[in-house]
Amino acid sequence: MVVAVARVHFRLEADSLKGKRKVVKSVVQRVRNRYNVAVSEVGLHDLWQSAEIGICAVGNSEPVLSGIMERIITFVEQDALCDIVDSSLEIIHMGK
């Protein structure tokens, strides 16, 4: 079993926590619907112009999962609602 975990930190144009919540929920829902992965806001909850989401996928092939995660990061990056500041990807191989 292979687990791919990504963390994406992005900046957004919001003028309140309510505005941030709307953008983050939109990004999370679109990623979840399009790629069928687990997605959640995982950090920077108190800052209204920055957000951090975590993305997780499980499979049996590292190249496939790496490709999916790279496509997800590109998808979020091309989103007009936010700009990616930083992202990281970790692949974990689980033994039997």
C-alpha positions in Angstrom: 0.0 0.0 0.0 1.2 3.5 -0.9 -0.1 6.7 0.7 0.5 10.1 -0.9 0.1 13.2 1.3 0.3 16.8 0.1 0.2 20.0 2.0 -0.7 23.2 0.0 -0.3 26.7 1.4 -2.0 29.4 -0.5 -2.7 33.1 -0.4 -6.1 34.4 -1.3 -7.9 37.6 -1.8 -10.4 37.7 1.1 -11.4 40.6 3.3 -12.8 38.5 6.2 -12.8 35.0 7.6 -16.2 34.5 6.1 -14.8 35.3 2.6 -11.8 33.0 3.3 -14.2 30.2 4.3 -16.1 30.5 1.1 -13.0 30.3 -1.1 -11.5 27.4 0.9 -14.7 25.4 0.9 -15.0 25.9 -2.9 -11.4 24.7 -3.5 -11.8 21.7 -1.1 -15.1 20.7 -2.7 -13.9 21.0 -6.3 -10.7 19.0 -5.6 -12.7 16.3 -3.7 -15.2 16.0 -6.5 -12.8 16.0 -9.4 -10.1 13.7 -8.0 -11.9 11.6 -5.4 -9.3 12.2 -2.6 -9.5 13.2 1.0 -9.1 17.0 1.4 -9.3 19.3 4.4 -8.2 22.7 5.7 -5.4 21.8 8.1 -3.8 25.0 9.1 -3.7 28.8 9.3 -7.3 28.9 10.5 -7.0 32.3 12.1 -5.5 34.1 9.1 -8.0 35.4 6.6 -5.6 35.9 3.7 -3.8 32.5 3.9 -5.0 28.9 4.0 -3.4 25.5 4.2 -5.1 22.3 2.9 -4.0 18.7 3.2 -4.7 16.2 0.5 -4.4 12.4 0.9 -4.7 9.5 -1.6 -4.2 5.8 -1.1 -3.2 3.3 -3.8 -0.8 0.6 -4.9 1.4 2.6 -7.3 3.8 5.4 -6.4 4.0 6.8 -10.0 0.2 6.9 -10.3 -0.3 8.7 -6.9 2.6 11.1 -7.6 0.9 12.0 -10.9 -2.5 12.5 -9.3 -1.1 14.7 -6.6 0.9 16.8 -9.1 -2.3 17.3 -11.2 -4.2 18.3 -8.1 -1.5 20.9 -7.1 -1.6 22.2 -10.7 -5.4 22.4 -10.6 -5.3 24.4 -7.4 -2.5 26.6 -8.8 -4.5 27.4 -11.9 -7.5 28.4 -9.8 -8.1 32.1 -10.1 -9.3 32.4 -6.5 -5.9 31.7 -4.9 -2.1 31.7 -5.4 0.0 28.8 -4.1 2.8 30.0 -1.8 4.3 26.6 -1.0 3.5 22.9 -1.5 5.0 19.7 -0.4 4.4 16.0 -1.3 5.3 12.9 0.7 4.9 9.3 -0.4 4.7 6.7 2.3 5.2 3.0 1.6 3.3 0.9 4.1 4.6 -2.7 4.8 2.6 -5.8 5.1 
